[in-house]
Amino acid sequence: AWLNQRMFVYDTLADHADGAELEDLRQAGGWRLYTLSALLGALHLVPLLNLLAPVYMGLAFTHYCLADLQRRRQAAGAT
């Protein structure tokens, strides 16, 4: 789960966030990202769902991380 969340967060934000934002999102995400990774990683154990689990995991991390990045940028712009 730890490796999955590190990989998917980096893959999602590599083109959209700078290094400081990437590290801030990893720090702030903490257990939420780890839990998301662990729960979605469990899909790999279900027959037939394991074929689509990597795609679903990538989409979930993309949605979560990009929404968090947008929220942080809007909050920083408002101050």
C-alpha positions in Angstrom: 0.0 0.0 0.0 2.8 2.4 0.9 4.6 1.8 -2.5 1.3 2.1 -4.4 0.4 5.4 -2.9 3.9 6.8 -3.4 3.9 5.7 -7.1 0.3 6.9 -7.9 0.7 10.3 -6.2 3.9 10.9 -8.1 2.4 9.7 -11.4 -0.7 11.9 -11.0 1.1 15.1 -9.9 4.4 14.9 -11.9 3.0 17.1 -14.7 0.8 19.3 -12.6 2.6 20.2 -9.4 6.0 21.5 -8.6 8.3 19.7 -6.2 7.2 21.7 -3.1 3.5 21.1 -3.9 4.1 17.4 -4.5 5.9 17.0 -1.1 3.2 19.0 0.7 0.4 16.9 -0.8 2.3 13.7 0.3 2.7 15.0 3.8 -0.8 16.2 4.1 -2.4 13.1 2.5 -0.7 10.8 5.0 -3.1 8.1 6.2 -5.9 9.1 3.8 -3.7 8.2 0.8 -2.3 5.1 2.5 -5.9 3.9 3.3 -7.1 4.6 -0.2 -4.2 2.6 -1.5 -4.7 -0.3 0.9 -8.5 -0.5 0.1 -8.0 -0.3 -3.6 -5.1 -2.7 -3.4 -7.5 -5.3 -1.9 -9.3 -5.3 -5.3 -6.2 -7.2 -6.7 -7.3 -10.2 -4.6 -10.8 -10.5 -6.2 -10.8 -12.6 -9.3 -11.8 -10.8 -12.5 -11.8 -7.4 -10.7 -8.0 -7.7 -10.5 -7.9 -7.1 -14.2 -9.4 -3.6 -13.8 -8.0 -2.8 -10.3 -4.9 -0.9 -11.6 -7.1 1.3 -13.8 -9.6 2.0 -11.1 -6.8 2.7 -8.6 -5.1 5.2 -11.1 -8.4 7.0 -11.7 -9.2 7.2 -7.9 -5.7 8.7 -7.2 -5.9 11.1 -10.1 -9.3 12.4 -9.0 -8.3 12.7 -5.3 -4.8 14.2 -5.9 -5.9 16.7 -8.5 -8.9 17.9 -6.5 -6.6 18.3 -3.4 -4.1 20.3 -5.5 -6.8 22.6 -6.9 -8.2 23.1 -3.4 -4.8 24.1 -2.1 -4.1 26.4 -5.0 -7.4 28.2 -4.6 -6.8 28.6 -0.8 -3.3 30.0 -1.5 -4.8 32.4 -4.1 -7.4 33.6 -1.7 -4.9 34.7 0.9 
